[in-house]
């Protein structure tokens, strides 16, 4: 799953309909989507890249 792509979509369209569509497609919660967006806006790129990023 491409978290960065998902966050870019959310930055441009943060509507409930968009969140619902993404949540269903990728089987993630709305809270998780909000967390990813917050990480992006806070500049926390390592959180978006996941635990295996440093490997």
N, CA, C and O atoms as a Tripos MOL2 file, in Angstrom:
@<TRIPOS>MOLECULE
protein
  220   219    55     0     0
PROTEIN
NO_CHARGES

@<TRIPOS>ATOM
      1 N           0.8420   -1.1640    0.0000 N.3       1 UNK1
      2 CA          0.0000    0.0000    0.0000 C.3       1 UNK1
      3 C           0.8940    1.2370    0.0000 C.2       1 UNK1
      4 O           1.8960    1.2910    0.7140 O.2       1 UNK1
      5 N           0.5330    2.1980   -0.7850 N.am      2 UNK2
      6 CA          1.3280    3.4070   -0.9030 C.3       2 UNK2
      7 C           0.7350    4.5050   -0.0180 C.2       2 UNK2
      8 O          -0.1530    5.2480   -0.4360 O.2       2 UNK2
      9 N           1.2430    4.5890    1.2010 N.am      3 UNK3
     10 CA          0.7220    5.5650    2.1550 C.3       3 UNK3
     11 C           0.8890    6.9920    1.6570 C.2       3 UNK3
     12 O           0.0010    7.8220    1.8460 O.2       3 UNK3
     13 N           2.0150    7.2820    1.0270 N.am      4 UNK4
     14 CA          2.2750    8.6470    0.5620 C.3       4 UNK4
     15 C           1.2410    9.0480   -0.4890 C.2       4 UNK4
     16 O           0.7240   10.1650   -0.4530 O.2       4 UNK4
     17 N           0.9380    8.1520   -1.4200 N.am      5 UNK5
     18 CA         -0.0820    8.4380   -2.4290 C.3       5 UNK5
     19 C          -1.4410    8.6890   -1.7630 C.2       5 UNK5
     20 O          -2.1510    9.6280   -2.1230 O.2       5 UNK5
     21 N          -1.7890    7.8540   -0.8030 N.am      6 UNK6
     22 CA         -3.0580    8.0210   -0.0980 C.3       6 UNK6
     23 C          -3.1110    9.3650    0.5990 C.2       6 UNK6
     24 O          -4.1300   10.0540    0.5460 O.2       6 UNK6
     25 N          -2.0270    9.7430    1.2490 N.am      7 UNK7
     26 CA         -1.9860   11.0310    1.9460 C.3       7 UNK7
     27 C          -2.1170   12.1890    0.9550 C.2       7 UNK7
     28 O          -2.7830   13.1810    1.2520 O.2       7 UNK7
     29 N          -1.4960   12.0740   -0.2050 N.am      8 UNK8
     30 CA         -1.6230   13.1350   -1.2180 C.3       8 UNK8
     31 C          -3.0830   13.2910   -1.6490 C.2       8 UNK8
     32 O          -3.5540   14.4070   -1.8640 O.2       8 UNK8
     33 N          -3.7770   12.1960   -1.7700 N.am      9 UNK9
     34 CA         -5.2040   12.2600   -2.1080 C.3       9 UNK9
     35 C          -5.9620   12.9520   -0.9810 C.2       9 UNK9
     36 O          -6.8110   13.8050   -1.2390 O.2       9 UNK9
     37 N          -5.6630   12.5930    0.2610 N.am     10 UNK10
     38 CA         -6.3610   13.1890    1.4030 C.3      10 UNK10
     39 C          -6.0640   14.6730    1.5640 C.2      10 UNK10
     40 O          -6.9230   15.4350    2.0060 O.2      10 UNK10
     41 N          -4.8660   15.0810    1.2110 N.am     11 UNK11
     42 CA         -4.5190   16.5010    1.3110 C.3      11 UNK11
     43 C          -5.3500   17.3150    0.3190 C.2      11 UNK11
     44 O          -5.7380   18.4470    0.6070 O.2      11 UNK11
     45 N          -5.6160   16.7350   -0.8400 N.am     12 UNK12
     46 CA         -6.3920   17.4630   -1.8480 C.3      12 UNK12
     47 C          -7.8960   17.3070   -1.6550 C.2      12 UNK12
     48 O          -8.6600   18.1880   -2.0510 O.2      12 UNK12
     49 N          -8.3360   16.1950   -1.0500 N.am     13 UNK13
     50 CA         -9.7680   15.9600   -0.8410 C.3      13 UNK13
     51 C          -9.9560   15.1680    0.4410 C.2      13 UNK13
     52 O          -9.8380   13.9430    0.4490 O.2      13 UNK13
     53 N         -10.2490   15.8740    1.5210 N.am     14 UNK14
     54 CA        -10.3730   15.2600    2.8430 C.3      14 UNK14
     55 C         -11.8410   15.0050    3.2070 C.2      14 UNK14
     56 O         -12.1970   14.9670    4.3840 O.2      14 UNK14
     57 N         -12.6800   14.8310    2.1900 N.am     15 UNK15
     58 CA        -14.1050   14.6310    2.4580 C.3      15 UNK15
     59 C         -14.3580   13.2490    3.0570 C.2      15 UNK15
     60 O         -13.5540   12.3300    2.9040 O.2      15 UNK15
     61 N         -15.4800   13.1270    3.7340 N.am     16 UNK16
     62 CA        -15.8440   11.8400    4.3180 C.3      16 UNK16
     63 C         -16.0080   10.7700    3.2440 C.2      16 UNK16
     64 O         -15.6550    9.6110    3.4610 O.2      16 UNK16
     65 N         -16.5410   11.1550    2.0910 N.am     17 UNK17
     66 CA        -16.7360   10.1940    0.9980 C.3      17 UNK17
     67 C         -15.4020    9.6460    0.5120 C.2      17 UNK17
     68 O         -15.2770    8.4470    0.2600 O.2      17 UNK17
     69 N         -14.4140   10.5070    0.3790 N.am     18 UNK18
     70 CA        -13.0890   10.0670   -0.0630 C.3      18 UNK18
     71 C         -12.4520    9.1530    0.9830 C.2      18 UNK18
     72 O         -11.8940    8.1070    0.6480 O.2      18 UNK18
     73 N         -12.5390    9.5530    2.2400 N.am     19 UNK19
     74 CA        -11.9850    8.7190    3.3080 C.3      19 UNK19
     75 C         -12.6460    7.3440    3.3230 C.2      19 UNK19
     76 O         -11.9720    6.3260    3.4850 O.2      19 UNK19
     77 N         -13.9500    7.3190    3.1560 N.am     20 UNK20
     78 CA        -14.6720    6.0460    3.1650 C.3      20 UNK20
     79 C         -14.2300    5.1490    2.0100 C.2      20 UNK20
     80 O         -14.0400    3.9450    2.1840 O.2      20 UNK20
     81 N         -14.0720    5.7400    0.8490 N.am     21 UNK21
     82 CA        -13.6500    4.9860   -0.3310 C.3      21 UNK21
     83 C         -12.2470    4.3960   -0.1180 C.2      21 UNK21
     84 O         -12.0110    3.2260   -0.4210 O.2      21 UNK21
     85 N         -11.3340    5.2000    0.3970 N.am     22 UNK22
     86 CA         -9.9570    4.7440    0.6430 C.3      22 UNK22
     87 C          -9.9380    3.6860    1.7420 C.2      22 UNK22
     88 O          -9.2530    2.6710    1.6170 O.2      22 UNK22
     89 N         -10.6830    3.9190    2.8100 N.am     23 UNK23
     90 CA        -10.7180    2.9740    3.9310 C.3      23 UNK23
     91 C         -11.1990    1.6040    3.4750 C.2      23 UNK23
     92 O         -10.6420    0.5810    3.8760 O.2      23 UNK23
     93 N         -12.2200    1.5820    2.6470 N.am     24 UNK24
     94 CA        -12.7300    0.2970    2.1410 C.3      24 UNK24
     95 C         -11.7350   -0.3580    1.1920 C.2      24 UNK24
     96 O         -11.4710   -1.5560    1.2910 O.2      24 UNK24
     97 N         -11.1870    0.4280    0.2760 N.am     25 UNK25
     98 CA        -10.2790   -0.1310   -0.7250 C.3      25 UNK25
     99 C          -9.0300   -0.7450   -0.0940 C.2      25 UNK25
    100 O          -8.5950   -1.8210   -0.5040 O.2      25 UNK25
    101 N          -8.4540   -0.0730    0.8960 N.am     26 UNK26
    102 CA         -7.1950   -0.5160    1.4920 C.3      26 UNK26
    103 C          -7.3660   -1.1840    2.8600 C.2      26 UNK26
    104 O          -6.3870   -1.5690    3.4980 O.2      26 UNK26
    105 N          -8.6350   -1.3160    3.3070 N.am     27 UNK27
    106 CA         -8.9400   -1.9640    4.5810 C.3      27 UNK27
    107 C          -8.1760   -1.3230    5.7440 C.2      27 UNK27
    108 O          -7.4880   -1.9990    6.5080 O.2      27 UNK27
    109 N          -8.3180   -0.0030    5.8510 N.am     28 UNK28
    110 CA         -7.7290    0.7390    6.9660 C.3      28 UNK28
    111 C          -8.8240    1.5920    7.6010 C.2      28 UNK28
    112 O          -9.8390    1.8850    6.9700 O.2      28 UNK28
    113 N          -8.6110    1.9800    8.8380 N.am     29 UNK29
    114 CA         -9.6080    2.7760    9.5520 C.3      29 UNK29
    115 C          -9.4690    4.2620    9.2020 C.2      29 UNK29
    116 O          -8.4330    4.7150    8.7140 O.2      29 UNK29
    117 N         -10.5330    4.9880    9.4650 N.am     30 UNK30
    118 CA        -10.5010    6.4390    9.2720 C.3      30 UNK30
    119 C          -9.4630    7.0650   10.2010 C.2      30 UNK30
    120 O          -8.7840    8.0230    9.8300 O.2      30 UNK30
    121 N          -9.3450    6.5170   11.4100 N.am     31 UNK31
    122 CA         -8.3460    7.0230   12.3580 C.3      31 UNK31
    123 C          -6.9320    6.8550   11.8090 C.2      31 UNK31
    124 O          -6.0900    7.7380   11.9720 O.2      31 UNK31
    125 N          -6.6750    5.7240   11.1590 N.am     32 UNK32
    126 CA         -5.3510    5.4890   10.5800 C.3      32 UNK32
    127 C          -5.0770    6.4950    9.4640 C.2      32 UNK32
    128 O          -3.9690    7.0180    9.3490 O.2      32 UNK32
    129 N          -6.0880    6.7600    8.6460 N.am     33 UNK33
    130 CA         -5.9280    7.7490    7.5780 C.3      33 UNK33
    131 C          -5.6090    9.1200    8.1560 C.2      33 UNK33
    132 O          -4.7480    9.8350    7.6420 O.2      33 UNK33
    133 N          -6.3120    9.4840    9.2310 N.am     34 UNK34
    134 CA         -6.0560   10.7710    9.8840 C.3      34 UNK34
    135 C          -4.6390   10.8290   10.4510 C.2      34 UNK34
    136 O          -3.9780   11.8660   10.3880 O.2      34 UNK34
    137 N          -4.1780    9.7000   11.0060 N.am     35 UNK35
    138 CA         -2.8190    9.6410   11.5530 C.3      35 UNK35
    139 C          -1.7840    9.8350   10.4480 C.2      35 UNK35
    140 O          -0.8300   10.5960   10.6120 O.2      35 UNK35
    141 N          -1.9750    9.1400    9.3130 N.am     36 UNK36
    142 CA         -1.0410    9.2890    8.1930 C.3      36 UNK36
    143 C          -1.0110   10.7210    7.6910 C.2      36 UNK36
    144 O           0.0580   11.2550    7.3980 O.2      36 UNK36
    145 N          -2.1710   11.3440    7.5890 N.am     37 UNK37
    146 CA         -2.2280   12.7270    7.1200 C.3      37 UNK37
    147 C          -1.5120   13.6510    8.1110 C.2      37 UNK37
    148 O          -0.7670   14.5430    7.7030 O.2      37 UNK37
    149 N          -1.7380   13.4390    9.4000 N.am     38 UNK38
    150 CA         -1.0770   14.2540   10.4240 C.3      38 UNK38
    151 C           0.4360   14.0600   10.3500 C.2      38 UNK38
    152 O           1.1880   15.0310   10.4270 O.2      38 UNK38
    153 N           0.8860   12.8150   10.2010 N.am     39 UNK39
    154 CA          2.3230   12.5500   10.0770 C.3      39 UNK39
    155 C           2.9040   13.3330    8.9010 C.2      39 UNK39
    156 O           3.9730   13.9320    9.0190 O.2      39 UNK39
    157 N           2.2090   13.3290    7.7790 N.am     40 UNK40
    158 CA          2.6710   14.0630    6.5960 C.3      40 UNK40
    159 C           2.7430   15.5640    6.8850 C.2      40 UNK40
    160 O           3.7560   16.2080    6.6120 O.2      40 UNK40
    161 N           1.6760   16.1040    7.4320 N.am     41 UNK41
    162 CA          1.6330   17.5480    7.6970 C.3      41 UNK41
    163 C           2.6610   17.9750    8.7360 C.2      41 UNK41
    164 O           3.1440   19.1080    8.7150 O.2      41 UNK41
    165 N           2.9940   17.0560    9.6530 N.am     42 UNK42
    166 CA          4.0100   17.3340   10.6710 C.3      42 UNK42
    167 C           5.4250   17.0800   10.1630 C.2      42 UNK42
    168 O           6.3950   17.3320   10.8790 O.2      42 UNK42
    169 N           5.5520   16.5820    8.9270 N.am     43 UNK43
    170 CA          6.8770   16.2970    8.3710 C.3      43 UNK43
    171 C           7.4810   15.0100    8.8680 C.2      43 UNK43
    172 O           8.6940   14.8240    8.7750 O.2      43 UNK43
    173 N           6.6730   14.1200    9.3920 N.am     44 UNK44
    174 CA          7.1530   12.8500    9.9380 C.3      44 UNK44
    175 C           7.1590   11.7810    8.8410 C.2      44 UNK44
    176 O           6.3370   10.8650    8.8520 O.2      44 UNK44
    177 N           8.0850   11.9060    7.9070 N.am     45 UNK45
    178 CA          8.1590   10.9960    6.7650 C.3      45 UNK45
    179 C           8.5400    9.5830    7.1540 C.2      45 UNK45
    180 O           8.1140    8.6320    6.4990 O.2      45 UNK45
    181 N           9.3330    9.4210    8.2070 N.am     46 UNK46
    182 CA          9.7230    8.0760    8.6370 C.3      46 UNK46
    183 C           8.5080    7.2640    9.0610 C.2      46 UNK46
    184 O           8.4510    6.0620    8.8010 O.2      46 UNK46
    185 N           7.5430    7.8920    9.7040 N.am     47 UNK47
    186 CA          6.3250    7.1890   10.1130 C.3      47 UNK47
    187 C           5.5560    6.7120    8.8820 C.2      47 UNK47
    188 O           4.9840    5.6220    8.8900 O.2      47 UNK47
    189 N           5.5430    7.5200    7.8340 N.am     48 UNK48
    190 CA          4.8390    7.1300    6.6110 C.3      48 UNK48
    191 C           5.5450    6.0070    5.8670 C.2      48 UNK48
    192 O           4.8950    5.1980    5.2050 O.2      48 UNK48
    193 N           6.8540    5.9500    5.9690 N.am     49 UNK49
    194 CA          7.6090    4.9430    5.2350 C.3      49 UNK49
    195 C           7.5080    3.5660    5.8920 C.2      49 UNK49
    196 O           7.7650    2.5550    5.2380 O.2      49 UNK49
    197 N           7.1430    3.5120    7.1570 N.am     50 UNK50
    198 CA          6.9630    2.2350    7.8310 C.3      50 UNK50
    199 C           8.2260    1.7500    8.5030 C.2      50 UNK50
    200 O           9.3000    2.3320    8.3500 O.2      50 UNK50
    201 N           8.0760    0.6860    9.2420 N.am     51 UNK51
    202 CA          9.1840    0.1500   10.0450 C.3      51 UNK51
    203 C          10.3220   -0.3880    9.1970 C.2      51 UNK51
    204 O          11.4730   -0.3790    9.6320 O.2      51 UNK51
    205 N          10.0210   -0.8600    7.9880 N.am     52 UNK52
    206 CA         11.0800   -1.4490    7.1790 C.3      52 UNK52
    207 C          11.8330   -0.4350    6.3230 C.2      52 UNK52
    208 O          12.6830   -0.8210    5.5210 O.2      52 UNK52
    209 N          11.5410    0.8320    6.4750 N.am     53 UNK53
    210 CA         12.1830    1.8700    5.6810 C.3      53 UNK53
    211 C          13.6890    1.9040    5.8970 C.2      53 UNK53
    212 O          14.4500    2.0520    4.9400 O.2      53 UNK53
    213 N          14.1220    1.7690    7.1410 N.am     54 UNK54
    214 CA         15.5560    1.8850    7.4610 C.3      54 UNK54
    215 C          16.3360    0.6340    7.0610 C.2      54 UNK54
    216 O          17.5660    0.6620    7.0360 O.2      54 UNK54
    217 N          15.6580   -0.4390    6.7560 N.am     55 UNK55
    218 CA         16.3490   -1.6960    6.4280 C.3      55 UNK55
    219 C          17.0770   -1.6230    5.1150 C.2      55 UNK55
    220 O          17.7040   -2.5980    4.7020 O.2      55 UNK55
@<TRIPOS>BOND
     1     1     2 1
     2     2     3 1
     3     3     4 2
     4     3     5 am
     5     5     6 1
     6     6     7 1
     7     7     8 2
     8     7     9 am
     9     9    10 1
    10    10    11 1
    11    11    12 2
    12    11    13 am
    13    13    14 1
    14    14    15 1
    15    15    16 2
    16    15    17 am
    17    17    18 1
    18    18    19 1
    19    19    20 2
    20    19    21 am
    21    21    22 1
    22    22    23 1
    23    23    24 2
    24    23    25 am
    25    25    26 1
    26    26    27 1
    27    27    28 2
    28    27    29 am
    29    29    30 1
    30    30    31 1
    31    31    32 2
    32    31    33 am
    33    33    34 1
    34    34    35 1
    35    35    36 2
    36    35    37 am
    37    37    38 1
    38    38    39 1
    39    39    40 2
    40    39    41 am
    41    41    42 1
    42    42    43 1
    43    43    44 2
    44    43    45 am
    45    45    46 1
    46    46    47 1
    47    47    48 2
    48    47    49 am
    49    49    50 1
    50    50    51 1
    51    51    52 2
    52    51    53 am
    53    53    54 1
    54    54    55 1
    55    55    56 2
    56    55    57 am
    57    57    58 1
    58    58    59 1
    59    59    60 2
    60    59    61 am
    61    61    62 1
    62    62    63 1
    63    63    64 2
    64    63    65 am
    65    65    66 1
    66    66    67 1
    67    67    68 2
    68    67    69 am
    69    69    70 1
    70    70    71 1
    71    71    72 2
    72    71    73 am
    73    73    74 1
    74    74    75 1
    75    75    76 2
    76    75    77 am
    77    77    78 1
    78    78    79 1
    79    79    80 2
    80    79    81 am
    81    81    82 1
    82    82    83 1
    83    83    84 2
    84    83    85 am
    85    85    86 1
    86    86    87 1
    87    87    88 2
    88    87    89 am
    89    89    90 1
    90    90    91 1
    91    91    92 2
    92    91    93 am
    93    93    94 1
    94    94    95 1
    95    95    96 2
    96    95    97 am
    97    97    98 1
    98    98    99 1
    99    99   100 2
   100    99   101 am
   101   101   102 1
   102   102   103 1
   103   103   104 2
   104   103   105 am
   105   105   106 1
   106   106   107 1
   107   107   108 2
   108   107   109 am
   109   109   110 1
   110   110   111 1
   111   111   112 2
   112   111   113 am
   113   113   114 1
   114   114   115 1
   115   115   116 2
   116   115   117 am
   117   117   118 1
   118   118   119 1
   119   119   120 2
   120   119   121 am
   121   121   122 1
   122   122   123 1
   123   123   124 2
   124   123   125 am
   125   125   126 1
   126   126   127 1
   127   127   128 2
   128   127   129 am
   129   129   130 1
   130   130   131 1
   131   131   132 2
   132   131   133 am
   133   133   134 1
   134   134   135 1
   135   135   136 2
   136   135   137 am
   137   137   138 1
   138   138   139 1
   139   139   140 2
   140   139   141 am
   141   141   142 1
   142   142   143 1
   143   143   144 2
   144   143   145 am
   145   145   146 1
   146   146   147 1
   147   147   148 2
   148   147   149 am
   149   149   150 1
   150   150   151 1
   151   151   152 2
   152   151   153 am
   153   153   154 1
   154   154   155 1
   155   155   156 2
   156   155   157 am
   157   157   158 1
   158   158   159 1
   159   159   160 2
   160   159   161 am
   161   161   162 1
   162   162   163 1
   163   163   164 2
   164   163   165 am
   165   165   166 1
   166   166   167 1
   167   167   168 2
   168   167   169 am
   169   169   170 1
   170   170   171 1
   171   171   172 2
   172   171   173 am
   173   173   174 1
   174   174   175 1
   175   175   176 2
   176   175   177 am
   177   177   178 1
   178   178   179 1
   179   179   180 2
   180   179   181 am
   181   181   182 1
   182   182   183 1
   183   183   184 2
   184   183   185 am
   185   185   186 1
   186   186   187 1
   187   187   188 2
   188   187   189 am
   189   189   190 1
   190   190   191 1
   191   191   192 2
   192   191   193 am
   193   193   194 1
   194   194   195 1
   195   195   196 2
   196   195   197 am
   197   197   198 1
   198   198   199 1
   199   199   200 2
   200   199   201 am
   201   201   202 1
   202   202   203 1
   203   203   204 2
   204   203   205 am
   205   205   206 1
   206   206   207 1
   207   207   208 2
   208   207   209 am
   209   209   210 1
   210   210   211 1
   211   211   212 2
   212   211   213 am
   213   213   214 1
   214   214   215 1
   215   215   216 2
   216   215   217 am
   217   217   218 1
   218   218   219 1
   219   219   220 2
@<TRIPOS>SUBSTRUCTURE
     1 UNK1         2 RESIDUE 1 A UNK
     2 UNK2         6 RESIDUE 1 A UNK
     3 UNK3        10 RESIDUE 1 A UNK
     4 UNK4        14 RESIDUE 1 A UNK
     5 UNK5        18 RESIDUE 1 A UNK
     6 UNK6        22 RESIDUE 1 A UNK
     7 UNK7        26 RESIDUE 1 A UNK
     8 UNK8        30 RESIDUE 1 A UNK
     9 UNK9        34 RESIDUE 1 A UNK
    10 UNK10       38 RESIDUE 1 A UNK
    11 UNK11       42 RESIDUE 1 A UNK
    12 UNK12       46 RESIDUE 1 A UNK
    13 UNK13       50 RESIDUE 1 A UNK
    14 UNK14       54 RESIDUE 1 A UNK
    15 UNK15       58 RESIDUE 1 A UNK
    16 UNK16       62 RESIDUE 1 A UNK
    17 UNK17       66 RESIDUE 1 A UNK
    18 UNK18       70 RESIDUE 1 A UNK
    19 UNK19       74 RESIDUE 1 A UNK
    20 UNK20       78 RESIDUE 1 A UNK
    21 UNK21       82 RESIDUE 1 A UNK
    22 UNK22       86 RESIDUE 1 A UNK
    23 UNK23       90 RESIDUE 1 A UNK
    24 UNK24       94 RESIDUE 1 A UNK
    25 UNK25       98 RESIDUE 1 A UNK
    26 UNK26      102 RESIDUE 1 A UNK
    27 UNK27      106 RESIDUE 1 A UNK
    28 UNK28      110 RESIDUE 1 A UNK
    29 UNK29      114 RESIDUE 1 A UNK
    30 UNK30      118 RESIDUE 1 A UNK
    31 UNK31      122 RESIDUE 1 A UNK
    32 UNK32      126 RESIDUE 1 A UNK
    33 UNK33      130 RESIDUE 1 A UNK
    34 UNK34      134 RESIDUE 1 A UNK
    35 UNK35      138 RESIDUE 1 A UNK
    36 UNK36      142 RESIDUE 1 A UNK
    37 UNK37      146 RESIDUE 1 A UNK
    38 UNK38      150 RESIDUE 1 A UNK
    39 UNK39      154 RESIDUE 1 A UNK
    40 UNK40      158 RESIDUE 1 A UNK
    41 UNK41      162 RESIDUE 1 A UNK
    42 UNK42      166 RESIDUE 1 A UNK
    43 UNK43      170 RESIDUE 1 A UNK
    44 UNK44      174 RESIDUE 1 A UNK
    45 UNK45      178 RESIDUE 1 A UNK
    46 UNK46      182 RESIDUE 1 A UNK
    47 UNK47      186 RESIDUE 1 A UNK
    48 UNK48      190 RESIDUE 1 A UNK
    49 UNK49      194 RESIDUE 1 A UNK
    50 UNK50      198 RESIDUE 1 A UNK
    51 UNK51      202 RESIDUE 1 A UNK
    52 UNK52      206 RESIDUE 1 A UNK
    53 UNK53      210 RESIDUE 1 A UNK
    54 UNK54      214 RESIDUE 1 A UNK
    55 UNK55      218 RESIDUE 1 A UNK
